[in-house]
Amino acid sequence: MEAFVLVLHFVLTVCRPIIVFYSSLRAYLDQLLYSLAVTELVNGDSLFVSQSLPAGSKAETFAEFVSCALMSVSSLATSFSSEYKDECLGTVTDQLFGLPVPDAIFATSLNCTGFVIVALFVVVLLWELSQVRKLSIGSGHYIAFTFRVQTTVGYRFMSAALICFSGLCLLHVLTMIYCRYRAHGISRAVAFAQNLAPTIGGLVYSAVSLMMLTKAPMFEPQSEKFKSLQFNRPIKDILVHNEEFAKEIESSMLDAKYGSEKELAAMLAKKFAWQPEASSIDEVMIGCAPKVAEMGDVTYSALPSDEPDDGQGGSEDQSGWKCCNA
């Protein structure tokens, strides 16, 4: 059960931008192809009155064509055929995009490129995850992995590839919206943009999520003292990113510093029989001690307030942390 929860957390948090990216890409391609099929393959002055359905289509009315086209466009993005033949769409060559490359090959190339980026990204993440010694949703090793993986060359390279690909998709959409505006006017361009807005939003979300690197907490997650810690998180935390959990640790540490250990104790309490034994509050206080920060001529270190003076002129400030003259 512990392994199952870990897999869910890894997929739903660490891999979330990647999953949203590919889901949005497929939805974007399907919606784009559908919009183009309805507006480009049908010859007529009105979208609501079909004067000439695509050659080779078995649809007898425009309503039938709209209904079956929605299901047929998905297969168009999985075929490298120069002349794609479908019972609904008829024979599709280069009518949709108007490019020198056949429509099916262009759409499939976009789909395959996105899939390859996602697959390689997942491989990079799994490889980094395999280096973690203790795998558990509440282990310090796994929490530290979230912060460490974003500094690796593989993660940064794949993030850049995904961001660039999303940017190219957005540029392509903007170009097509402009072409619709030039050819059919503002109303058709706005309708085309509205159809693609939700899927483009998913691509933008993925790119922005990867551009905004996780902010390091006040403690050092890569220290061996922190990695040795064990927290017991509830099931609902499969949707909570480790960055957010680190913020909860910081807040609980502050409460515990001033005498309220309730929140910190709740993070360590065993909630299910399959959960491992958690660390003690004292171990967490040591493992999550704030990093040393230099401020002018004074250095603040992570020594607890009840530790005796070291004989070097140190004193305690009002926060309770050890303060030594530099």
Solvent accessible surface area in square Angstrom, and as a share of the most:
residue,aa,sasa,rsa
1,M,125,0.56
2,E,48,0.22
3,A,71,0.55
4,F,118,0.49
5,V,4,0.02
6,L,12,0.06
7,V,85,0.49
8,L,55,0.27
9,H,0,0.00
10,F,12,0.05
11,V,53,0.30
12,L,62,0.31
13,T,3,0.02
14,V,19,0.11
15,C,7,0.04
16,R,81,0.29
17,P,17,0.11
18,I,2,0.01
19,I,78,0.40
20,V,43,0.24
21,F,0,0.00
22,Y,52,0.20
23,S,65,0.42
24,S,12,0.08
25,L,0,0.00
26,R,55,0.20
27,A,42,0.33
28,Y,0,0.00
29,L,0,0.00
30,D,35,0.18
31,Q,48,0.21
32,L,0,0.00
33,L,0,0.00
34,Y,39,0.15
35,S,8,0.05
36,L,0,0.00
37,A,0,0.00
38,V,19,0.11
39,T,34,0.20
40,E,60,0.27
41,L,11,0.06
42,V,12,0.07
43,N,93,0.48
44,G,39,0.37
45,D,134,0.70
46,S,45,0.29
47,L,55,0.27
48,F,179,0.75
49,V,94,0.54
50,S,35,0.22
51,Q,121,0.54
52,S,49,0.32
53,L,39,0.19
54,P,13,0.08
55,A,89,0.69
56,G,62,0.60
57,S,22,0.14
58,K,146,0.62
59,A,14,0.11
60,E,145,0.65
61,T,69,0.40
62,F,35,0.14
63,A,74,0.57
64,E,82,0.37
65,F,0,0.00
66,V,43,0.25
67,S,71,0.46
68,C,33,0.19
69,A,0,0.00
70,L,105,0.52
71,M,145,0.65
72,S,15,0.10
73,V,0,0.00
74,S,40,0.26
75,S,48,0.31
76,L,0,0.00
77,A,0,0.00
78,T,81,0.47
79,S,26,0.17
80,F,126,0.52
81,S,41,0.27
82,S,64,0.41
83,E,92,0.41
84,Y,23,0.09
85,K,148,0.63
86,D,34,0.17
87,E,120,0.54
88,C,8,0.05
89,L,0,0.00
90,G,3,0.03
91,T,50,0.29
92,V,1,0.00
93,T,44,0.25
94,D,69,0.36
95,Q,77,0.34
96,L,7,0.03
97,F,23,0.10
98,G,61,0.59
99,L,63,0.31
100,P,133,0.83
101,V,62,0.35
102,P,32,0.20
103,D,0,0.00
104,A,1,0.00
105,I,47,0.24
106,F,43,0.18
107,A,0,0.00
108,T,3,0.01
109,S,45,0.29
110,L,33,0.16
111,N,11,0.05
112,C,51,0.31
113,T,60,0.35
114,G,0,0.00
115,F,114,0.47
116,V,78,0.45
117,I,18,0.09
118,V,21,0.12
119,A,39,0.30
120,L,92,0.46
121,F,0,0.00
122,V,45,0.26
123,V,90,0.52
124,V,30,0.17
125,L,1,0.00
126,L,88,0.44
127,W,160,0.56
128,E,23,0.10
129,L,19,0.10
130,S,72,0.47
131,Q,90,0.40
132,V,17,0.09
133,R,176,0.64
134,K,90,0.38
135,L,77,0.38
136,S,3,0.02
137,I,6,0.03
138,G,0,0.00
139,S,0,0.00
140,G,0,0.00
141,H,24,0.11
142,Y,0,0.00
143,I,0,0.00
144,A,1,0.01
145,F,1,0.01
146,T,3,0.02
147,F,17,0.07
148,R,68,0.25
149,V,3,0.02
150,Q,19,0.09
151,T,84,0.49
152,T,27,0.16
153,V,127,0.73
154,G,27,0.26
155,Y,21,0.08
156,R,133,0.49
157,F,138,0.58
158,M,11,0.05
159,S,8,0.05
160,A,49,0.38
161,A,29,0.23
162,L,0,0.00
163,I,44,0.22
164,C,81,0.49
165,F,17,0.07
166,S,6,0.04
167,G,36,0.35
168,L,112,0.56
169,C,4,0.02
170,L,63,0.31
171,L,108,0.54
172,H,43,0.19
173,V,5,0.03
174,L,96,0.48
175,T,70,0.41
176,M,16,0.07
177,I,37,0.19
178,Y,118,0.45
179,C,62,0.37
180,R,20,0.07
181,Y,103,0.39
182,R,166,0.61
183,A,72,0.56
184,H,89,0.40
185,G,29,0.27
186,I,112,0.57
187,S,84,0.54
188,R,69,0.25
189,A,4,0.03
190,V,68,0.39
191,A,46,0.36
192,F,10,0.04
193,A,31,0.24
194,Q,122,0.54
195,N,71,0.36
196,L,1,0.01
197,A,58,0.45
198,P,102,0.64
199,T,19,0.11
200,I,18,0.09
201,G,38,0.36
202,G,12,0.12
203,L,2,0.01
204,V,64,0.37
205,Y,94,0.36
206,S,0,0.00
207,A,12,0.09
208,V,66,0.38
209,S,35,0.23
210,L,10,0.05
211,M,122,0.55
212,M,141,0.63
213,L,97,0.48
214,T,25,0.15
215,K,156,0.66
216,A,60,0.46
217,P,12,0.07
218,M,71,0.31
219,F,0,0.00
220,E,69,0.31
221,P,6,0.04
222,Q,61,0.27
223,S,37,0.24
224,E,104,0.47
225,K,128,0.54
226,F,0,0.00
227,K,36,0.15
228,S,81,0.52
229,L,5,0.03
230,Q,7,0.03
231,F,1,0.01
232,N,3,0.01
233,R,4,0.02
234,P,39,0.25
235,I,62,0.31
236,K,153,0.65
237,D,8,0.04
238,I,27,0.14
239,L,112,0.56
240,V,36,0.20
241,H,40,0.18
242,N,1,0.01
243,E,37,0.16
244,E,81,0.36
245,F,4,0.02
246,A,2,0.02
247,K,96,0.41
248,E,74,0.33
249,I,0,0.00
250,E,41,0.18
251,S,63,0.41
252,S,4,0.03
253,M,6,0.02
254,L,108,0.54
255,D,54,0.28
256,A,12,0.09
257,K,45,0.19
258,Y,145,0.55
259,G,66,0.64
260,S,58,0.38
261,E,83,0.37
262,K,160,0.68
263,E,92,0.41
264,L,0,0.00
265,A,42,0.33
266,A,52,0.41
267,M,22,0.10
268,L,18,0.09
269,A,49,0.38
270,K,100,0.42
271,K,77,0.33
272,F,78,0.33
273,A,99,0.77
274,W,74,0.26
275,Q,7,0.03
276,P,38,0.24
277,E,133,0.59
278,A,31,0.24
279,S,16,0.10
280,S,56,0.36
281,I,40,0.20
282,D,104,0.54
283,E,90,0.41
284,V,0,0.00
285,M,49,0.22
286,I,106,0.54
287,G,6,0.06
288,C,0,0.00
289,A,26,0.20
290,P,29,0.18
291,K,86,0.37
292,V,93,0.54
293,A,52,0.40
294,E,137,0.62
295,M,123,0.55
296,G,77,0.74
297,D,117,0.61
298,V,43,0.25
299,T,30,0.17
300,Y,63,0.24
301,S,26,0.17
302,A,27,0.21
303,L,59,0.29
304,P,64,0.40
305,S,39,0.25
306,D,126,0.65
307,E,70,0.31
308,P,109,0.69
309,D,83,0.43
310,D,78,0.40
311,G,69,0.67
312,Q,149,0.66
313,G,50,0.48
314,G,7,0.07
315,S,66,0.42
316,E,84,0.37
317,D,47,0.24
318,Q,187,0.83
319,S,43,0.28
320,G,12,0.12
321,W,55,0.19
322,K,6,0.03
323,C,18,0.11
324,C,34,0.21
325,N,112,0.58
326,A,106,0.82
